Amino acid sequence: MKVLVIGATGEVGSELVKVLLQRGAGVRAFTRKQRKPGAFPDAVEMTRGDLGDPVSVAEAIKGVDKLFLLIGEENVPAELSQALTAYGLAKRFGLKHVTYVSVYKADQFPEVPHFANKYAVEEAIRAGGIPYTILRPAYFAQNERRLRPELTGHGVYPIPAGNQGLAVVDIRDLAEAAAISLTEEGHNGKTYDLVSSEMLRGPDAAATWSRLLGRQIAYAGHADFDGFEAQLREKGSPSWLAYDVRVMYQGFVERGFSNTEDQAARFAALLGRQPRTYSSFAEELAKEWAAA
């Protein structure tokens, strides 16, 4: 059994490749970039292409059995067409299964461009006829890697997470869930919310990082979304992405992005263990920064 992994060089895709190999699956890695030496074991078959080019996608799909489909944030403006192209070609070539990475509560934030894209793809997949699994991951704990300058330099936790609590997932647990859906029976037609037992709150995150870094970390708050969007642009985010992220967090603060105990328990049952938490990853990351 061979799986085509879209976005294999990304954070999620690279983790998934590892887990699939551990499970004895064949892997074909789809990437736009030239393979870096040592990026993957020799057992991984590499194929270069672009999701905007259906010909290259079709070539990559030929000869595989299943598809892992994730569209990265850099492709948000074209996400809908790219995902539907890949899915349509998977259907044309008779693939046995598609695992699609959507986002937690995709149907509840229609004003957020990338949520709207993902929910539209979900609906197309549900109606498309191929056996599928839809994964809905929450806020990635690994997003905090990007915050090192603010945390270790300015002493600020800048994410406007609010006080209600954001559902969180570790990318490694997302990769494991994807591998399970692609290599085990019983997951066809299922949609899984990927959330841990611990949620992220702005003031709590600041307190966690204060403890881990041994210095006072202040929470930047969540009252000025115009300023937050402007800061994202100043740091180099494309204007469309800054707007998308701003609207997303504003929706989280206004309407919530929390999860229930039952949802966390269902994810734990899928993994066969408790999912990693925000705090556990923060501890790993603080040690990594200290060692560096």
QUIDA-V236421 format. One record per backbone hydrogen bond with DSSP energy under -1.0 kcal/mol. NH is the residue of the N-H (numbers start at 1). CO is the residue of the C=O. If there is no record, write none. Layout:
NH_CO, NH_CO
This chain:
3_26, 4_66, 5_28, 6_68, 8_30, 10_7, 14_10, 15_11, 16_12, 17_13, 18_14, 19_15, 20_16, 21_17, 22_18, 23_19, 24_21, 25_20, 26_1, 28_3, 29_45, 30_5, 31_47, 39_36, 44_41, 45_27, 47_29, 49_31, 53_50, 57_53, 58_54, 59_55, 60_56, 61_57, 62_58, 64_61, 65_2, 66_2, 67_97, 68_4, 69_99, 75_72, 76_73, 78_75, 79_76, 82_78, 83_79, 84_80, 85_81, 86_82, 87_83, 88_84, 89_85, 90_86, 91_87, 92_88, 93_89, 94_91, 95_90, 96_65, 98_131, 99_67, 100_133, 101_69, 102_135, 104_137, 106_103, 108_105, 112_109, 116_112, 117_113, 118_114, 119_115, 120_116, 121_117, 122_118, 123_119, 124_120, 125_121, 126_122, 127_123, 133_98, 134_190, 135_100, 136_192, 138_194, 139_167, 141_169, 143_140, 144_141, 145_142, 146_143, 147_144, 148_145, 151_147, 152_148, 153_149, 154_149, 155_150, 156_150, 157_218, 161_159, 166_200, 167_257, 169_139, 174_170, 175_171, 176_172, 177_173, 178_174, 179_175, 180_176, 181_177, 182_178, 183_179, 184_180, 189_132, 190_187, 192_134, 194_136, 195_193, 196_168, 200_166, 202_162, 205_201, 206_202, 207_203, 208_204, 209_205, 210_206, 211_207, 212_208, 213_209, 214_210, 215_210, 218_155, 220_157, 228_224, 229_225, 230_226, 231_227, 232_228, 233_229, 234_230, 235_231, 236_233, 237_232, 242_238, 243_239, 244_240, 245_241, 246_242, 247_243, 248_244, 249_245, 250_246, 251_247, 252_248, 253_249, 254_250, 255_251, 256_252, 264_260, 265_261, 266_262, 267_263, 268_264, 269_265, 270_266, 271_267, 272_268, 273_268, 281_277, 282_278, 283_279, 284_280, 285_281, 286_282, 287_283, 288_284, 289_285, 290_286, 291_287, 292_288
